[in-house]
Amino acid sequence: MQKLIVCLFFLCITSNLSAQTNPLWMRYPAISPDGKEIVFSFKGDLYKVPADGGTAMQLTKHEAHDYQPVWSHDGKTIAFASDRYGNFDVFTISSNGGEVTRLTYNSAQDYPFDFSTDNQSVLFGSARHTVNTNVRFPRGGLFLQSYLVPVKGGRSVLISATGMEHAQYNSDGSMIVYQDRKGTEDA
């Protein structure tokens, strides 16, 4: 019986060590505009790795959950969602790591979608309440309204109260392409 317990103990240790060298659950990949790098979320932090493979560099290190990275069009900045202050807000960080800047301060959940074509603003979705005549009542992560917030910080501006998901500007910034959520059924 003791041999069995000792064997199980060593099996657990070796499988745990194997898990550290072969990480799983890398999520929310975002490919850089030049296609050379990928930012992803792993265990609540953001990491950057060359698209050809290699060792990932940790960009954020915080006890909060950082995820959903979005590259600026010039590849210099990454916007992401983080719950550092209780709910998810939009933050930015240099694509090389460094100081994190908080852009949104609303108590609703905010999630980045894209940067404006001039990289001066971040397009994000939020479950904030709009006008009382809006047919779609925000419900958690469903029917997010779209807002713009300046990269240098400032007031968020409502772009559309339409329930948008995965919104992105087209190449010249004249239109926003998005996935329309019709109801609460599975996507």
C-alpha positions in Angstrom: 0.0 0.0 0.0 2.9 2.4 0.8 4.5 1.6 -2.5 1.3 2.6 -4.3 1.0 5.8 -2.4 4.7 6.7 -3.1 4.2 5.9 -6.8 1.1 8.0 -7.0 2.9 10.9 -5.3 5.8 10.8 -7.8 3.3 10.4 -10.7 1.5 13.6 -9.5 4.8 15.5 -9.2 6.0 14.5 -12.7 2.7 15.3 -14.3 2.6 18.7 -12.6 6.1 19.4 -13.9 5.0 18.4 -17.4 2.1 20.8 -17.2 4.5 23.6 -16.5 6.5 23.0 -19.6 3.5 22.4 -21.9 1.0 25.1 -21.0 -2.6 24.7 -22.0 -5.5 27.1 -22.2 -3.8 29.8 -24.1 -6.8 31.9 -25.2 -7.8 35.0 -27.1 -5.0 35.1 -29.7 -4.5 38.4 -31.5 -2.1 38.5 -34.4 -0.1 41.7 -34.9 -0.8 43.8 -38.0 2.5 42.7 -39.6 1.7 39.1 -38.8 5.0 38.6 -36.9 3.8 38.4 -33.3 0.8 36.9 -31.4 -0.5 38.2 -28.1 -2.6 35.8 -26.0 -4.1 35.4 -22.6 -2.8 32.7 -20.3 -3.7 32.3 -16.6 -5.2 35.8 -16.6 -2.1 37.6 -18.0 -1.1 38.7 -21.5 1.9 37.1 -23.3 3.6 37.9 -26.6 5.3 35.3 -28.8 6.8 35.4 -32.3 4.4 33.9 -34.9 7.1 31.5 -35.9 7.2 30.1 -32.3 9.6 30.5 -29.5 9.5 31.7 -25.9 6.6 33.9 -24.9 7.3 37.2 -23.1 4.9 38.1 -20.3 3.4 41.6 -20.9 1.1 41.9 -17.9 1.6 40.6 -14.4 -1.3 41.2 -12.1 -3.6 39.2 -9.8 -6.5 40.5 -11.9 -7.8 38.7 -15.1 -6.3 40.4 -18.2 -7.7 39.1 -21.5 -9.1 39.9 -25.0 -6.1 41.7 -26.4 -6.5 43.9 -29.5 -3.5 45.3 -31.5 -3.4 48.9 -32.7 -3.0 49.3 -36.5 0.6 50.5 -36.1 1.4 47.5 -33.8 2.7 49.8 -31.0 -0.1 49.4 -28.5 -2.4 46.6 -27.2 -5.8 47.3 -25.7 -7.2 44.6 -23.4 -10.0 44.0 -20.8 -9.0 43.7 -17.1 -11.0 43.4 -13.9 -8.4 45.2 -11.8 -11.0 47.4 -10.2 -13.9 44.9 -9.9 -15.4 44.9 -13.3 -13.9 44.7 -16.8 -12.5 48.0 -18.1 -10.4 48.8 -21.1 -6.7 49.2 -20.6 -3.7 49.8 -22.9 -0.1 48.7 -22.8 2.9 49.1 -25.1 3.3 46.1 -27.3 6.7 45.7 -25.7 5.2 45.7 -22.2 5.5 48.4 -19.5 3.1 50.7 -17.9 -0.6 50.0 -18.1 -3.1 52.8 -18.7 -6.8 52.6 -17.7 -9.1 54.1 -20.3 -12.7 53.3 -19.0 -14.1 53.8 -15.6 -17.8 52.8 -15.8 -19.2 50.1 -13.5 -20.5 48.2 -16.6 -18.3 45.6 -18.3 -16.2 47.1 -21.1 -14.4 45.0 -23.8 -12.1 46.3 -26.5 -13.0 45.5 -30.1 -10.6 47.6 -32.3 -8.6 50.8 -32.6 -9.6 53.6 -34.9 -7.7 53.7 -38.1 -5.6 56.6 -36.8 -4.9 54.7 -33.5 -6.2 57.6 -31.5 -9.2 55.9 -30.0 -10.3 52.4 -28.9 -13.6 51.0 -30.1 -15.2 48.9 -27.3 -18.4 47.2 -26.4 -20.2 47.9 -23.1 -23.3 46.8 -21.3 -24.0 50.3 -20.1 -27.6 51.5 -20.1 -28.4 53.8 -23.0 -31.6 55.8 -23.4 -34.9 54.4 -21.9 -36.4 54.1 -25.4 -33.8 51.5 -26.5 -35.5 48.2 -27.3 -32.5 46.1 -26.3 -31.9 46.1 -22.6 -28.2 45.3 -21.8 -27.9 41.8 -20.3 -24.4 40.9 -19.1 -22.2 40.4 -22.2 -25.2 40.4 -24.6 -26.2 43.4 -26.8 -23.2 45.5 -26.1 -23.4 49.1 -27.2 -20.3 50.4 -29.0 -18.3 53.3 -27.7 -15.1 55.2 -28.6 -12.6 56.3 -25.9 -9.4 58.3 -26.7 -6.2 56.4 -26.2 -4.9 59.2 -24.1 -7.9 58.9 -21.8 -11.1 61.0 -21.6 -14.8 60.7 -22.0 -16.3 57.6 -23.8 -18.7 58.5 -26.7 -21.6 56.2 -27.7 -21.2 55.2 -31.4 -24.1 52.8 -31.7 -26.7 51.3 -29.4 -27.1 48.4 -31.7 -26.1 45.1 -30.1 -22.6 44.5 -31.7 -20.1 41.8 -31.1 -16.6 41.6 -32.5 -16.9 45.1 -34.1 -14.0 46.1 -36.4 -13.4 49.1 -38.6 -13.0 48.5 -42.3 -9.6 49.4 -43.9 -10.4 53.1 -44.4 -12.4 53.5 -41.2 -15.6 54.5 -43.0 -17.7 51.6 -41.7 -17.8 49.2 -38.8 -18.2 45.6 -39.5 -19.7 43.5 -36.7 -21.6 40.4 -35.7 -25.2 41.1 -34.9 -26.7 39.3 -31.9 -30.4 38.8 -32.6 -31.4 37.3 -29.2 -30.3 35.3 -26.2 -30.0 32.0 -28.1 -26.6 30.4 -28.7 -24.6 32.2 -31.3 
